[in-house]
Amino acid sequence: MAQRYYIENLPRKVGDQELRHLMENYGSPRWVQVLRDPDGKSRGIAVIEMKNRHTTIEELDGREWEGANLIVGHIEREARAHLKYGRQHYTAGDRRMHHL
């Protein structure tokens, strides 16, 4: 079953292909999209969908990659918590969810 994740705090220079290459270490990415501003600049956030996983992708949470500590989460879990508790009450670890 495919699962979706968000990744925050991406280095601005990282594009879809670089992130796809990283995700291949954790399974088979179905698609990878780095979110961009209207002018084409990276927002430092990405959404990915994995066909399957070889290891737990959440292991990336807090890890340094390309000079930044990544923030990784499972979208469906975060969305359910957001609907149940509301944005102002839900935190992912110690970090507030700003981009979902």
C-alpha positions as CSV (number, residue, x, y, z in Angstrom):
1,M,0.0,0.0,0.0
2,A,1.4,3.4,-1.0
3,Q,2.1,5.8,1.8
4,R,2.5,9.6,1.7
5,Y,5.0,11.6,3.6
6,Y,6.0,15.3,4.0
7,I,9.6,16.4,4.3
8,E,10.4,19.9,5.7
9,N,13.6,21.9,6.1
10,L,15.0,20.7,2.8
11,P,18.0,22.7,1.5
12,R,16.7,25.1,-1.2
13,K,19.1,23.7,-3.7
14,V,17.6,20.2,-3.6
15,G,15.3,19.3,-6.5
16,D,13.0,16.4,-7.2
17,Q,15.7,14.1,-8.6
18,E,18.1,14.5,-5.7
19,L,15.3,13.8,-3.2
20,R,14.1,10.8,-5.3
21,H,17.6,9.4,-5.1
22,L,17.6,9.8,-1.3
23,M,14.2,8.1,-1.0
24,E,15.4,5.1,-3.1
25,N,17.5,4.2,0.0
26,Y,14.2,3.7,1.9
27,G,12.0,2.0,-0.7
28,S,10.4,2.7,-4.1
29,P,9.2,6.2,-4.5
30,R,6.1,6.5,-6.7
31,W,6.5,10.2,-7.0
32,V,8.4,13.0,-5.4
33,Q,7.6,16.7,-5.5
34,V,9.5,19.6,-4.0
35,L,7.0,22.5,-3.5
36,R,7.9,25.7,-5.2
37,D,6.9,29.4,-5.0
38,P,5.3,30.9,-8.1
39,D,8.7,32.2,-9.1
40,G,10.1,28.6,-9.1
41,K,12.2,28.8,-5.9
42,S,12.0,25.8,-3.5
43,R,9.9,26.3,-0.4
44,G,12.0,23.7,1.4
45,I,9.1,21.3,1.6
46,A,8.4,18.2,-0.3
47,V,5.6,15.6,-0.6
48,I,6.5,12.0,-1.5
49,E,4.6,8.8,-2.1
50,M,6.3,5.5,-1.5
51,K,5.1,2.3,-3.2
52,N,6.8,0.3,-0.5
53,R,9.4,0.7,2.1
54,H,12.5,-1.3,2.9
55,T,13.1,0.6,6.2
56,T,11.2,3.1,8.2
57,I,11.3,6.4,6.4
58,E,10.7,8.2,9.7
59,E,14.4,7.4,10.5
60,L,15.1,10.5,8.4
61,D,13.4,12.7,10.9
62,G,16.0,14.9,12.5
63,R,18.8,13.5,10.3
64,E,21.3,15.9,8.6
65,W,21.2,15.8,4.8
66,E,22.9,18.4,2.5
67,G,23.5,20.7,5.5
68,A,20.0,20.7,7.0
69,N,18.2,18.6,9.6
70,L,15.2,17.1,7.9
71,I,11.7,17.0,9.4
72,V,9.7,13.9,8.2
73,G,6.2,12.8,8.9
74,H,3.4,10.6,7.6
75,I,0.8,12.7,6.0
76,E,-2.3,10.6,6.7
77,R,-1.5,10.4,10.5
78,E,-0.8,14.1,10.6
79,A,-4.0,15.0,8.7
80,R,-6.1,12.8,11.0
81,A,-4.6,14.4,14.1
82,H,-5.2,17.9,12.6
83,L,-8.8,17.1,12.0
84,K,-9.3,15.6,15.5
85,Y,-7.3,18.1,17.5
86,G,-7.0,21.2,15.3
87,R,-3.9,22.9,14.1
88,Q,-3.3,25.0,17.3
89,H,-3.2,21.9,19.5
90,Y,-1.2,19.4,17.4
91,T,2.5,19.1,17.4
92,A,4.8,16.7,15.6
93,G,7.4,15.9,18.2
94,D,8.4,19.3,19.5
95,R,7.7,21.1,16.2
96,R,4.5,22.8,15.2
97,M,2.9,21.6,11.9
98,H,2.9,24.7,9.7
99,H,2.7,23.4,6.2
100,L,-0.1,20.9,6.0
